[in-house]
Amino acid sequence: MPIGVISAVCAAFAWTFASSIWRSQTGFIGAARLNLIKNGVATLIFLPVLFSINWTSNLGAASFLFISGAIGIALGDTFYLAALRLLGTRRTLTIEATAPIIASLLGRMFLKENLSINIFLGGLLVSTSVVIVAWQVPETAQTPSSSPLDTSNRDGLILAFAAVLCGVIGALFSRLVLLTGDLMPIQTASIRLLCGFSALYLALRLSGSETLQSLHGSGLNRSSLFVATLVGTNIAILLQQVVFQTMPVGLGVTLLTTAPILALFFGHREGDRVSFCGILASCLAFLGVCLALL
């Protein structure tokens, strides 16, 4: 259990740090293409691991990880990056804190995992924090007349919740493979990234959208993007797989939602002045996580 807790907190920090960088790049490139680039780079970094896998004996596991990567990474991360642009890092991560409730329920339904009352009470606190955040005016608002339910904020909330659902479904398939197969977390992480990249690339090609072309002069900071990918994708997803290997999905996802607290330290980079309500929401999310651990 301790290794799972440590991995979850470290993964949350890595994801939060990377999110603050990715958000700065969403103004230069669309969310889908940015997701494709980061997953492509991450797959190349893990390429030696992919060659170490016995694909013949792990075709069944790979098929589940393809679903996990397509839904959790290709779709989920694309929705997440789009939400980052509209809501900012801290608010998007706080909306992500709804994941424990969804993960606990789906884990109980499909993996027969036991749930404690503490997880539900913790989820209630987390949900309260989300309601507070949802009614805050986003930092992207340009005029005093902007309301908490303006189009930008509403679309951002929808995208963030869609990212949560996709991420939890991807986590369920990952845990199923880790419980029933003999693949190591770094191998499942590598396969998920490869599948996520492949699914997104195919979807963009079939839709007629540009994939990796026309990046020159786009304004992307390539060095920052590489660092964010290494930390937020390779390292974070490896730690995430360790979490799903060592603890139930509901508890694991609950620990991963410490990200909103960590995001308070990155808000100033986006000109996001943290209000009392923002601090209160993040603290409620943190208390919910602590309660779920009891």
C-alpha positions as CSV (number, residue, x, y, z in Angstrom):
1,M,0.0,0.0,0.0
2,P,2.7,2.6,0.9
3,I,4.3,2.3,-2.6
4,G,0.9,2.9,-4.1
5,V,0.3,6.0,-2.0
6,I,3.7,7.5,-2.8
7,S,3.3,6.7,-6.5
8,A,-0.2,8.4,-6.6
9,V,1.1,11.6,-5.0
10,C,4.1,11.7,-7.2
11,A,2.0,11.1,-10.3
12,A,-0.4,13.9,-9.3
13,F,2.5,16.3,-8.9
14,A,3.9,15.2,-12.3
15,W,0.5,15.6,-14.0
16,T,0.0,19.0,-12.4
17,F,3.4,20.3,-13.4
18,A,3.0,19.1,-17.0
19,S,-0.6,20.5,-17.2
20,S,0.7,24.0,-16.5
21,I,3.0,23.7,-19.5
22,W,0.6,22.1,-21.8
23,R,-2.0,24.8,-21.1
24,S,0.6,27.4,-22.2
25,Q,0.8,25.6,-25.6
26,T,-2.9,25.1,-26.3
27,G,-3.0,28.6,-27.8
28,F,-0.7,27.6,-30.6
29,I,-2.1,24.2,-31.5
30,G,-5.4,22.3,-31.2
31,A,-6.0,19.9,-28.3
32,A,-6.1,16.8,-30.6
33,R,-2.8,17.5,-32.3
34,L,-1.1,18.5,-29.1
35,N,-2.3,15.2,-27.6
36,L,-1.0,13.3,-30.7
37,I,2.4,15.0,-30.4
38,K,2.9,14.3,-26.7
39,N,1.8,10.7,-27.1
40,G,4.0,10.2,-30.1
41,V,7.1,11.6,-28.2
42,A,6.2,9.5,-25.1
43,T,5.9,6.3,-27.2
44,L,9.3,6.9,-28.7
45,I,10.8,7.3,-25.2
46,F,9.3,4.0,-24.2
47,L,10.2,2.3,-27.5
48,P,12.8,0.0,-25.9
49,V,10.2,-1.3,-23.5
50,L,7.8,-2.1,-26.4
51,F,10.5,-4.4,-27.9
52,S,10.8,-6.2,-24.6
53,I,7.2,-7.4,-24.7
54,N,6.2,-10.9,-25.8
55,W,3.4,-9.8,-28.0
56,T,2.4,-13.3,-29.0
57,S,1.5,-14.4,-25.5
58,N,0.0,-11.0,-24.5
59,L,-2.4,-10.4,-27.4
60,G,-5.4,-10.6,-25.1
61,A,-4.0,-8.1,-22.7
62,A,-2.9,-5.8,-25.5
63,S,-6.5,-5.7,-26.9
64,F,-7.8,-4.5,-23.5
65,L,-4.9,-2.0,-23.3
66,F,-5.8,-0.8,-26.8
67,I,-9.3,0.0,-25.5
68,S,-7.8,1.6,-22.4
69,G,-5.4,3.7,-24.5
70,A,-8.0,4.7,-27.1
71,I,-10.6,5.8,-24.5
72,G,-8.4,7.0,-21.7
73,I,-5.5,8.6,-23.6
74,A,-6.7,9.4,-27.2
75,L,-10.1,10.6,-26.1
76,G,-9.6,11.5,-22.5
77,D,-6.4,13.5,-22.8
78,T,-7.8,15.4,-25.8
79,F,-10.9,16.4,-23.8
80,Y,-8.6,17.3,-20.9
81,L,-6.3,19.5,-23.0
82,A,-9.3,21.3,-24.5
83,A,-10.7,21.9,-21.0
84,L,-7.3,23.3,-19.9
85,R,-7.5,26.0,-22.5
86,L,-11.0,27.1,-21.4
87,L,-10.8,26.6,-17.6
88,G,-7.1,26.7,-16.7
89,T,-5.0,24.2,-14.8
90,R,-6.4,24.6,-11.3
91,R,-10.1,24.5,-12.2
92,T,-9.7,21.7,-14.7
93,L,-7.9,19.6,-12.1
94,T,-10.5,20.3,-9.5
95,I,-13.3,19.1,-11.9
96,E,-11.2,16.0,-12.3
97,A,-11.7,15.4,-8.6
98,T,-15.1,13.9,-9.4
99,A,-13.2,10.8,-10.6
100,P,-13.2,9.0,-7.2
101,I,-17.0,8.7,-7.1
102,I,-17.2,7.4,-10.7
103,A,-14.2,5.1,-10.3
104,S,-15.5,3.7,-7.0
105,L,-18.9,2.9,-8.5
106,L,-17.5,1.4,-11.7
107,G,-14.9,-0.6,-9.8
108,R,-17.6,-2.0,-7.6
109,M,-19.8,-2.8,-10.6
110,F,-17.3,-4.4,-13.0
111,L,-14.3,-5.5,-10.8
112,K,-16.3,-6.4,-7.6
113,E,-14.1,-4.2,-5.5
114,N,-15.2,-3.5,-1.9
115,L,-16.1,0.1,-1.1
116,S,-16.1,1.7,2.3
117,I,-18.4,4.5,3.5
118,N,-15.4,6.7,3.8
119,I,-14.9,6.7,0.1
120,F,-18.4,7.9,-0.5
121,L,-18.2,10.5,2.2
122,G,-14.8,11.6,0.7
123,G,-16.4,11.7,-2.7
124,L,-19.2,14.0,-1.3
125,L,-16.6,16.5,-0.1
126,V,-14.8,16.3,-3.5
127,S,-18.1,16.9,-5.3
128,T,-18.8,19.9,-3.1
129,S,-15.5,21.3,-4.1
130,V,-16.4,20.8,-7.8
131,V,-19.7,22.7,-7.4
132,I,-17.7,25.7,-5.9
133,V,-15.3,25.7,-8.7
134,A,-18.0,25.4,-11.4
135,W,-19.6,28.6,-10.2
136,Q,-16.3,30.6,-10.3
137,V,-15.6,32.9,-13.3
138,P,-12.8,31.3,-15.3
139,E,-9.5,33.2,-15.6
140,T,-10.0,33.3,-19.4
141,A,-12.9,35.7,-18.9
142,Q,-12.0,39.1,-20.5
143,T,-14.9,41.2,-19.3
144,P,-16.6,41.9,-15.9
145,S,-19.9,40.8,-17.4
146,S,-18.6,37.2,-17.9
147,S,-20.7,34.8,-15.8
148,P,-19.8,31.5,-14.4
149,L,-22.1,29.8,-16.8
150,D,-21.0,31.6,-20.0
151,T,-20.3,29.5,-23.1
152,S,-16.5,29.2,-22.4
153,N,-17.0,28.0,-18.9
154,R,-19.9,25.6,-19.8
155,D,-17.9,24.0,-22.6
156,G,-14.9,23.7,-20.4
157,L,-16.9,21.9,-17.7
158,I,-18.4,19.5,-20.2
159,L,-15.0,18.7,-21.7
160,A,-13.5,18.2,-18.2
161,F,-16.2,15.8,-17.1
162,A,-15.9,13.9,-20.4
163,A,-12.1,13.6,-19.7
164,V,-12.9,12.2,-16.2
165,L,-15.3,9.6,-17.6
166,C,-12.8,8.5,-20.3
167,G,-9.9,8.4,-17.8
168,V,-11.8,6.2,-15.3
169,I,-12.9,3.8,-18.0
170,G,-9.2,3.6,-19.2
171,A,-8.1,3.0,-15.6
172,L,-10.6,0.1,-15.2
173,F,-9.2,-1.7,-18.3
174,S,-5.6,-1.1,-17.1
175,R,-6.3,-2.6,-13.6
176,L,-8.1,-5.6,-15.2
177,V,-4.9,-6.3,-17.2
178,L,-2.6,-5.8,-14.2
179,L,-4.7,-8.1,-12.1
180,T,-5.1,-10.9,-14.6
181,G,-1.9,-10.7,-16.7
182,D,1.9,-10.9,-16.1
183,L,2.8,-7.6,-17.7
184,M,4.7,-5.1,-15.6
185,P,3.4,-1.5,-15.1
186,I,6.0,0.0,-17.4
187,Q,5.0,-2.5,-20.1
188,T,1.3,-1.7,-19.7
189,A,2.1,2.0,-19.7
190,S,4.0,1.7,-23.0
191,I,1.3,-0.3,-24.7
192,R,-1.4,2.2,-23.6
193,L,0.6,5.1,-25.0
194,L,1.3,3.3,-28.3
195,C,-2.4,2.4,-28.6
196,G,-3.5,5.9,-27.6
197,F,-1.2,7.4,-30.2
198,S,-2.3,5.0,-32.9
199,A,-6.0,5.4,-32.3
200,L,-5.8,9.2,-32.3
201,Y,-3.6,9.3,-35.4
202,L,-6.0,7.0,-37.3
203,A,-9.0,9.2,-36.2
204,L,-7.3,12.4,-37.3
205,R,-6.3,10.9,-40.7
206,L,-9.8,9.5,-41.3
207,S,-11.3,12.9,-40.4
208,G,-9.0,14.6,-42.9
209,S,-7.4,16.7,-40.2
210,E,-3.7,17.6,-40.2
211,T,-1.6,15.3,-38.0
212,L,2.0,16.2,-37.5
213,Q,2.4,18.6,-40.4
214,S,2.8,22.4,-40.3
215,L,4.4,22.6,-36.9
216,H,7.2,24.9,-38.0
217,G,6.4,28.4,-36.9
218,S,3.4,27.3,-34.9
219,G,4.8,29.0,-31.7
220,L,5.2,25.7,-29.8
221,N,8.0,25.6,-27.3
222,R,9.5,22.3,-28.2
223,S,11.8,21.9,-25.3
224,S,9.0,22.7,-22.8
225,L,6.8,20.3,-24.6
226,F,9.4,17.5,-24.3
227,V,9.9,18.1,-20.6
228,A,6.1,18.1,-20.0
229,T,5.7,14.9,-22.0
230,L,8.5,13.1,-20.2
231,V,7.2,14.2,-16.7
232,G,3.5,14.3,-17.3
233,T,3.1,11.4,-19.7
234,N,5.9,8.9,-19.3
235,I,6.7,9.2,-15.6
236,A,3.1,10.0,-14.6
237,I,1.5,7.1,-16.5
238,L,4.2,4.7,-15.2
239,L,3.4,5.8,-11.6
240,Q,-0.3,5.6,-12.4
241,Q,0.1,2.0,-13.5
242,V,1.9,1.2,-10.2
243,V,-1.1,2.7,-8.4
244,F,-3.6,0.6,-10.3
245,Q,-1.6,-2.5,-9.7
246,T,-1.4,-2.1,-5.9
247,M,-4.8,-0.7,-4.9
248,P,-8.5,-0.7,-6.0
249,V,-9.4,1.7,-8.7
250,G,-11.6,3.9,-6.5
251,L,-8.9,4.4,-3.9
252,G,-6.2,4.8,-6.5
253,V,-8.1,7.5,-8.4
254,T,-9.0,9.2,-5.2
255,L,-5.3,9.6,-4.3
256,L,-4.5,10.8,-7.8
257,T,-7.0,13.7,-7.2
258,T,-4.6,15.5,-4.9
259,A,-3.7,17.4,-8.1
260,P,-6.0,20.4,-7.3
261,I,-4.0,21.1,-4.1
262,L,-0.8,21.0,-6.0
263,A,-2.3,23.2,-8.8
264,L,-2.5,26.1,-6.3
265,F,1.3,26.4,-6.6
266,F,1.2,26.7,-10.4
267,G,-1.8,29.1,-10.8
268,H,0.4,32.2,-10.7
269,R,2.1,31.1,-13.9
270,E,-1.2,31.5,-15.7
271,G,-2.1,34.8,-14.0
272,D,-4.7,32.9,-12.0
273,R,-5.3,34.8,-8.7
274,V,-6.5,32.2,-6.3
275,S,-9.6,33.4,-4.4
276,F,-10.9,32.3,-1.0
277,C,-13.5,30.1,-2.8
278,G,-10.7,28.5,-4.9
279,I,-8.7,27.7,-1.8
280,L,-11.8,26.4,0.0
281,A,-12.6,24.1,-3.0
282,S,-9.1,22.7,-3.1
283,C,-9.1,22.1,0.7
284,L,-12.4,20.3,0.5
285,A,-11.0,18.1,-2.2
286,F,-8.0,17.3,-0.1
287,L,-10.1,16.5,2.9
288,G,-12.2,14.2,0.8
289,V,-9.1,12.4,-0.3
290,C,-7.9,12.0,3.3
291,L,-11.2,10.7,4.4
292,A,-11.2,8.1,1.7
293,L,-7.8,6.8,3.0
294,L,-9.1,6.3,6.6
